[in-house]
């Protein structure tokens, strides 16, 4: 039987409401993709629920 390819890393990105500690969205990735693209995808997916957004320096979308 052929072995399945092994995933060596699993990257998780969570969008969390810091006031209520509610997890609004979670994304999992096994491929190496730029974090800024994933962050932007989370923001667009949850546009109606966001009032303020804080991210680290790597998320410079302008």
NUPAMI-62385 format. One line per field, with one value per residue (C-alpha): residue number from 1; residue in one letter; x, y, z. Coordinates in steps of 0.05 Angstrom, whole numbers. Example, Ala and Ser with C-alpha at 12.3 -4.5 7.8 and 13.67 -1.06 7.14 Angstrom:
<pts>
k c(1,2) .
r c(A,S) .
X c(246,273) .
Y c(-90,-21) .
Z c(156,143) .
</pts>
This chain:
<pts>
k c(1,2,3,4,5,6,7,8,9,10,11,12,13,14,15,16,17,18,19,20,21,22,23,24,25,26,27,28,29,30,31,32,33,34,35,36,37,38,39,40,41,42,43,44,45,46,47,48,49,50,51,52,53,54,55,56,57,58,59,60,61,62) .
r c(X,X,X,X,X,X,X,X,X,X,X,X,X,X,X,X,X,X,X,X,X,X,X,X,X,X,X,X,X,X,X,X,X,X,X,X,X,X,X,X,X,X,X,X,X,X,X,X,X,X,X,X,X,X,X,X,X,X,X,X,X,X) .
X c(0,26,39,3,47,61,44,102,69,-2,-10,-70,-97,-153,-196,-217,-261,-215,-271,-314,-258,-303,-269,-300,-263,-206,-164,-117,-63,-15,16,65,24,36,3,-20,-64,-95,-107,-141,-186,-207,-223,-265,-302,-321,-332,-400,-373,-310,-308,-233,-175,-106,-51,24,71,69,-4,8,-46,-39) .
Y c(0,69,117,184,246,270,340,368,433,457,532,557,629,649,712,724,776,797,825,762,713,685,652,683,644,594,577,518,513,457,494,552,613,685,702,769,736,691,749,789,730,725,799,797,735,768,840,848,827,871,940,945,902,894,853,848,885,831,848,911,911,983) .
Z c(0,-19,38,38,37,107,129,169,189,201,206,245,243,288,289,361,395,452,495,497,479,424,365,303,249,243,181,174,122,102,44,50,33,52,119,93,41,93,142,87,72,145,147,83,107,173,150,184,252,254,286,300,276,305,273,275,228,175,158,118,64,41) .
</pts>
